[in-house]
Amino acid sequence: MTPAKASELKLIAGGSLAGLLREIGPQFETASGYTLSIHFDSTPNIISRINAGTPFDVVVVPADVFKDASAKRHLAGPIVSIARVGFGVVVRAGAPKPDLSTPDCFKKALLAASSVASTPESAAGAYIAKVYQRLGIAEQMKAKTRVQTMPTSIAPAVARGEAELGIFLTNVFHMPGVELAGLFPADLQQELMFPAAVAADASDAAAANALIDFLKTPAAVAAIKAVGMTPA
Protein backbone atom coordinates (compact mmCIF):
# COMPACT_ATOMS: atom_id res chain seq x y z
CA MET A 1 0.00 0.00 0.00
CA THR A 2 1.44 3.35 -1.05
CA PRO A 3 -0.79 6.35 -0.28
CA ALA A 4 -0.42 9.44 -2.42
CA LYS A 5 0.23 11.48 0.69
CA ALA A 6 1.58 10.17 3.96
CA SER A 7 -0.84 10.40 6.85
CA GLU A 8 -0.79 9.50 10.54
CA LEU A 9 -1.97 6.14 11.84
CA LYS A 10 -2.84 6.17 15.55
CA LEU A 11 -1.86 2.95 17.34
CA ILE A 12 -2.56 2.03 20.96
CA ALA A 13 -0.20 -0.68 22.22
CA GLY A 14 0.62 -2.55 25.38
CA GLY A 15 3.55 -1.02 27.24
CA SER A 16 5.58 -4.23 27.07
CA LEU A 17 5.54 -4.01 23.25
CA ALA A 18 7.48 -0.73 23.21
CA GLY A 19 10.82 -2.28 22.27
CA LEU A 20 9.34 -4.41 19.50
CA LEU A 21 7.20 -1.71 17.89
CA ARG A 22 9.90 0.94 18.07
CA GLU A 23 12.13 -1.45 16.17
CA ILE A 24 9.73 -2.56 13.45
CA GLY A 25 7.53 0.54 13.28
CA PRO A 26 9.93 2.39 10.97
CA GLN A 27 9.88 -0.61 8.60
CA PHE A 28 6.11 -0.31 8.29
CA GLU A 29 6.36 3.44 7.77
CA THR A 30 8.89 2.98 4.97
CA ALA A 31 6.83 0.29 3.28
CA SER A 32 3.45 2.00 3.61
CA GLY A 33 4.16 5.72 3.59
CA TYR A 34 2.16 6.16 6.78
CA THR A 35 3.51 7.68 9.97
CA LEU A 36 2.84 5.74 13.14
CA SER A 37 1.77 7.62 16.26
CA ILE A 38 2.00 5.07 19.07
CA HIS A 39 0.59 5.43 22.57
CA PHE A 40 2.02 2.77 24.91
CA ASP A 41 0.15 2.11 28.15
CA SER A 42 -0.99 -0.43 30.73
CA THR A 43 -4.15 -2.47 30.28
CA PRO A 44 -6.32 -0.47 32.73
CA ASN A 45 -5.25 2.81 31.13
CA ILE A 46 -5.79 1.45 27.62
CA ILE A 47 -9.34 0.43 28.51
CA SER A 48 -9.99 3.86 30.02
CA ARG A 49 -8.50 5.59 26.98
CA ILE A 50 -10.66 3.62 24.55
CA ASN A 51 -13.83 4.08 26.58
CA ALA A 52 -13.18 7.80 26.90
CA GLY A 53 -13.50 8.11 23.13
CA THR A 54 -9.87 9.03 22.46
CA PRO A 55 -9.37 8.76 18.67
CA PHE A 56 -7.32 5.77 17.47
CA ASP A 57 -7.10 3.56 14.40
CA VAL A 58 -5.73 0.24 15.59
CA VAL A 59 -4.68 -1.59 18.75
CA VAL A 60 -2.10 -4.24 19.60
CA VAL A 61 -2.84 -4.90 23.25
CA PRO A 62 -3.09 -7.58 25.94
CA ALA A 63 -6.07 -9.90 25.46
CA ASP A 64 -7.57 -8.55 28.69
CA VAL A 65 -8.55 -5.37 26.86
CA PHE A 66 -10.95 -7.40 24.72
CA LYS A 67 -12.59 -8.79 27.86
CA ASP A 68 -13.94 -5.34 28.66
CA ALA A 69 -17.36 -5.22 26.95
CA SER A 70 -17.39 -1.45 26.57
CA ALA A 71 -13.90 -1.28 25.08
CA LYS A 72 -14.66 -4.18 22.74
CA ARG A 73 -17.56 -2.20 21.25
CA HIS A 74 -15.02 0.34 20.00
CA LEU A 75 -13.19 -2.38 18.05
CA ALA A 76 -14.10 -3.97 14.75
CA GLY A 77 -13.47 -7.60 13.84
CA PRO A 78 -11.67 -9.70 13.12
CA ILE A 79 -9.40 -9.93 16.16
CA VAL A 80 -5.97 -11.11 14.99
CA SER A 81 -3.52 -12.77 17.39
CA ILE A 82 -0.03 -11.33 16.92
CA ALA A 83 2.21 -12.78 19.64
CA ARG A 84 2.31 -14.38 23.04
CA VAL A 85 4.88 -14.41 25.81
CA GLY A 86 5.42 -15.94 29.24
CA PHE A 87 6.74 -14.67 32.57
CA GLY A 88 10.23 -14.66 33.98
CA VAL A 89 12.67 -13.10 36.44
CA VAL A 90 15.83 -11.10 35.83
CA VAL A 91 18.80 -10.17 37.97
CA ARG A 92 21.54 -7.61 37.51
CA ALA A 93 24.20 -8.85 35.10
CA GLY A 94 26.75 -10.95 36.99
CA ALA A 95 24.57 -11.38 40.09
CA PRO A 96 23.77 -14.85 41.45
CA LYS A 97 20.67 -16.38 39.90
CA PRO A 98 18.10 -17.84 42.28
CA ASP A 99 16.61 -21.29 41.85
CA LEU A 100 13.18 -20.91 40.26
CA SER A 101 12.68 -24.52 39.23
CA THR A 102 9.67 -25.31 41.43
CA PRO A 103 6.90 -23.25 43.03
CA ASP A 104 8.52 -23.75 46.43
CA CYS A 105 11.94 -22.62 45.15
CA PHE A 106 10.28 -19.69 43.40
CA LYS A 107 8.55 -18.67 46.62
CA LYS A 108 11.79 -18.89 48.62
CA ALA A 109 13.62 -16.78 46.01
CA LEU A 110 10.99 -14.05 46.13
CA LEU A 111 10.94 -13.97 49.93
CA ALA A 112 14.76 -13.87 50.04
CA ALA A 113 14.98 -10.92 47.65
CA SER A 114 15.30 -7.48 49.21
CA SER A 115 13.25 -5.85 46.44
CA VAL A 116 11.44 -6.69 43.22
CA ALA A 117 10.74 -4.34 40.29
CA SER A 118 7.46 -4.82 38.44
CA THR A 119 4.47 -2.99 36.97
CA PRO A 120 1.46 -4.02 39.06
CA GLU A 121 -1.10 -1.88 37.21
CA SER A 122 -1.14 -4.00 34.05
CA ALA A 123 -2.57 -7.25 32.76
CA ALA A 124 0.74 -8.99 33.44
CA GLY A 125 0.93 -7.38 36.86
CA ALA A 126 -2.54 -8.68 37.69
CA TYR A 127 -1.42 -12.21 36.89
CA ILE A 128 1.74 -11.82 38.98
CA ALA A 129 -0.46 -10.70 41.89
CA LYS A 130 -2.49 -13.91 41.51
CA VAL A 131 0.73 -15.93 41.64
CA TYR A 132 1.73 -14.14 44.86
CA GLN A 133 -1.68 -14.95 46.32
CA ARG A 134 -1.40 -18.57 45.26
CA LEU A 135 1.98 -18.79 46.98
CA GLY A 136 0.63 -17.07 50.09
CA ILE A 137 3.09 -14.15 49.91
CA ALA A 138 0.91 -11.32 48.61
CA GLU A 139 1.41 -9.06 51.65
CA GLN A 140 5.16 -9.63 51.83
CA MET A 141 5.56 -8.82 48.13
CA LYS A 142 3.67 -5.53 48.44
CA ALA A 143 6.42 -4.25 50.72
CA LYS A 144 9.19 -5.54 48.43
CA THR A 145 7.77 -4.26 45.14
CA ARG A 146 9.44 -1.28 43.49
CA VAL A 147 6.65 -0.07 41.24
CA GLN A 148 7.59 0.88 37.68
CA THR A 149 5.05 2.85 35.66
CA MET A 150 6.07 1.15 32.41
CA PRO A 151 7.27 -2.43 31.85
CA THR A 152 10.30 -1.18 29.91
CA SER A 153 11.53 0.48 33.13
CA ILE A 154 11.83 -2.82 35.01
CA ALA A 155 15.13 -4.04 33.53
CA PRO A 156 16.86 -0.63 33.86
CA ALA A 157 15.81 -0.46 37.52
CA VAL A 158 17.42 -3.86 38.14
CA ALA A 159 20.51 -2.89 36.14
CA ARG A 160 20.94 0.24 38.30
CA GLY A 161 20.63 -1.79 41.49
CA GLU A 162 17.33 -0.21 42.50
CA ALA A 163 15.76 -3.66 42.75
CA GLU A 164 17.32 -7.06 43.29
CA LEU A 165 14.92 -8.86 40.94
CA GLY A 166 12.71 -7.90 38.04
CA ILE A 167 9.55 -9.89 37.40
CA PHE A 168 7.36 -9.54 34.32
CA LEU A 169 6.88 -10.74 30.75
CA THR A 170 10.22 -11.91 29.41
CA ASN A 171 10.18 -9.78 26.24
CA VAL A 172 10.79 -6.60 28.25
CA PHE A 173 14.06 -8.02 29.59
CA HIS A 174 16.05 -7.85 26.34
CA MET A 175 18.13 -4.93 27.60
CA PRO A 176 21.73 -4.43 28.68
CA GLY A 177 22.69 -4.76 32.32
CA VAL A 178 20.40 -7.66 33.24
CA GLU A 179 20.34 -11.43 32.80
CA LEU A 180 17.39 -13.79 32.79
CA ALA A 181 17.44 -15.78 36.02
CA GLY A 182 14.74 -18.09 34.74
CA LEU A 183 11.13 -18.54 33.78
CA PHE A 184 8.24 -19.07 36.14
CA PRO A 185 8.03 -22.76 37.09
CA ALA A 186 5.67 -24.69 34.85
CA ASP A 187 2.90 -24.90 37.47
CA LEU A 188 2.83 -21.10 37.70
CA GLN A 189 3.55 -20.17 34.11
CA GLN A 190 1.00 -18.55 31.83
CA GLU A 191 1.38 -16.88 28.46
CA LEU A 192 -0.15 -13.50 27.77
CA MET A 193 -1.63 -13.06 24.30
CA PHE A 194 -1.42 -9.83 22.32
CA PRO A 195 -4.17 -9.53 19.68
CA ALA A 196 -4.69 -6.67 17.23
CA ALA A 197 -7.87 -5.09 15.93
CA VAL A 198 -8.99 -2.06 13.94
CA ALA A 199 -10.98 0.69 15.62
CA ALA A 200 -14.68 0.64 14.77
CA ASP A 201 -14.41 4.28 13.67
CA ALA A 202 -10.86 4.19 12.27
CA SER A 203 -10.00 7.17 10.10
CA ASP A 204 -8.34 4.80 7.62
CA ALA A 205 -9.35 1.18 8.11
CA ALA A 206 -7.32 0.06 5.09
CA ALA A 207 -4.12 1.45 6.61
CA ALA A 208 -4.96 -0.06 9.99
CA ASN A 209 -5.47 -3.47 8.39
CA ALA A 210 -2.21 -3.02 6.48
CA LEU A 211 -0.38 -2.60 9.80
CA ILE A 212 -1.94 -5.79 11.14
CA ASP A 213 -0.95 -7.61 7.94
CA PHE A 214 2.59 -6.25 8.32
CA LEU A 215 2.81 -7.71 11.84
CA LYS A 216 2.36 -11.17 10.29
CA THR A 217 5.13 -10.75 7.69
CA PRO A 218 8.41 -12.73 7.93
CA ALA A 219 10.32 -9.58 8.97
CA ALA A 220 7.91 -8.83 11.81
CA VAL A 221 7.79 -12.48 12.87
CA ALA A 222 11.61 -12.53 13.07
CA ALA A 223 11.57 -9.39 15.24
CA ILE A 224 8.91 -10.90 17.51
CA LYS A 225 11.08 -13.97 18.01
CA ALA A 226 14.18 -11.84 18.58
CA VAL A 227 12.61 -10.14 21.62
CA GLY A 228 11.65 -13.49 23.14
CA MET A 229 8.01 -13.64 22.09
CA THR A 230 6.23 -16.39 20.17
CA PRO A 231 4.42 -15.37 16.97
CA ALA A 232 0.74 -16.29 17.16
N, C-alpha and C positions, 0 to 999 in steps of 0.2 A: 504494500500500500504506500503510495507516494502522493500526499496531498499537494495541491497547487501552492498552498501557503501553510507554513507550519503553524500549528495551534497548540494550546496547552491541554494536556490530559490530566485530570485530577485523580490521583490514586490515594486511597487510604490503605495502610499496611500495618501489620503487626510489628511492634517494636523490635522483636527478635529477628526480623527479616531485613533490618537496616543494612547490614554488611552485604548481603546477597544482592539486594536491589540497587544499592549504590554502585555495585560492580557491573551488573548487567543492564542497568537502566540506560546508560549511554549507548549501548549496542542497539537497544530498541529505538532510541531517538535517531540514531544514524540511519537505521534501516527504514524507519517510518516517516521521518520528517516531523514528528510530533515532539513536543517538549513535555517531559514528565514533571509534574508538581506533586511530590510525595509527602503525605502527612503520616508519620510513624507514631503509634500510640499503643497503650495497653487496651485489653479487651473491654473493660468497663467504660473507658473514655471513648473508645471507638463506637460502642453502642450508643452512648450519650450523644456523640457527634452526629451520627446518622439520624437518630430520632429527633434531634434539634432542627433538622432540615438543612444542615450545612451542605452546600453543593459539592458533589463528587461524581465521578464517572465510572469508577471501577474499584473493587476492593480485592485485596489478598490478605486474608485475616484468619485468626484462629477459628476453628469450627464452632466454638462457643458463641460467636457473634450470630451465627445463623439459628441458634437456639432461642434467641430473643424474637418473639413473634412480631413485635413492632418494627424492629430493625429489618427483619426479613421482608416485610412489606415494601421496603424501600429498594429491594434488590430484585432483579429480573433473572429468570432462569436462562440457561441451565447453570447449575452450580458445578464448577470444574475443580477437582482436586489437583493441587499443584505439587505439594511436598508434605512429608511428615518427618518428625524427629522425636527422639527420646530424651530422657533426662540423665544428667551426669553431674559430677563434682570436679572442680579444679582446685589446684594449689598453686602457690607461687613457684615459678621455675626454680628447680633445684631443691625444693622443700620435700620432706618425707611424705610419701603418699599413704594415706590410711587404707586399711583393709575394708572394702565395701562389698565383699563377696556374698554375704548373707544379710538378711534383715537385722539380725542381732549385731553383726559386725558394723553394719551401716549405722545403727542406733548408737553404738558405743563411740564411733568416730564423730558423730554429730555432737554428742554430749561432751566429748573430750576437747572439741574445738573451742577456742576462746571467742570466735566470732565467725559469722557466716554472711556473705553478701548475697542478696537475692532481690527480686522485684515482686513483692507479695501481691500488689494490686494488678494482677494479670491473670489470664487463663492458666498459664503455667504455674504461677504463684498459688493459685487456688488449689491446684492438684498437689503441689508440694505441701500445702497446709494440711490436706487430707492425709498425706503420708505421715506427717508429724503426729497427727491425731491417732492414726493407726498404730504408730509406734509408742504412743503414750507420752510424747515429749513436747506437745504443743506449747505449753507454758514456758518450758525451759528455752525453747527455740525463739520465742518472742523476744526474750532478753538478749539473745545472742545475735539476732538478725540485724545486719547493717543494711537498711533499706536503700535500694537504688531506684531512681525514678524510671530509668530505662534499662532494659536487659543488656544493652551494649556497654553499660557502665560497670557491670559485675566483674568482668575479667580485669579491667584496669584497676579496680579497687583492690582486688587480690594481688595484682602485680605490684601495687604501691605499698602493700603491707597493711592496708586498712581493714582487711578481713583475712582470717586464716584460710577459709574455704569459700568457694563460690558454688552455688547450686542453682541450676536452671536447665534449660534446653541446651543440648551440647553444641548447636550451631553457633551460639553467641560466644563460644570459647576459643574460636580460631583467631587468637590475638597474641602478640608477643608478650612475654613476661609471665605466662601461666602454662601449666601442664595439666592434662586431663588425669585426674587421680583414678577415675573409673566411672562406670555407668551405675545407675541404680541397680540393685540386685533384681533378678528376674521377677520375683514375687511382688516387687514394688514398682516395676517399670511400666510405663505407659507412653505411647506415642501420641503426640499432638498433631492433628491434621490442619493444614492450611489450604482451604479452598479459595477460589476466586469467583467473582460474579460481577456482572455489569449493573450499574445503578438503573432503577426503573425509569428515572427521568434523565438519563445520561445525555449530555449535550452532543456527544458523538458516539453513538453505540458501536458503529463500525470500528472506530479507533480503539474503543475499549475492548472489543472482541479481538482485535488484532494484537493487543498486549497480552491477552490471555493465551492466544495461539502462540505468541512468541515464547511464553514461559514453558511451552511444551516442546520447543525446538531442541535439537542436539546441543547447541551452544549453551542454552539455559539449563538443560538437564546436567551438563558437565559442571556448570557453576554450582548448581544445587548440591551435587555430590561432593564438590570440592570443599564446601563449608560444613560437611558432615550431615547433610540431610538426605533423605531418600525420596527420589522423584515418585510422584503418585500417579 
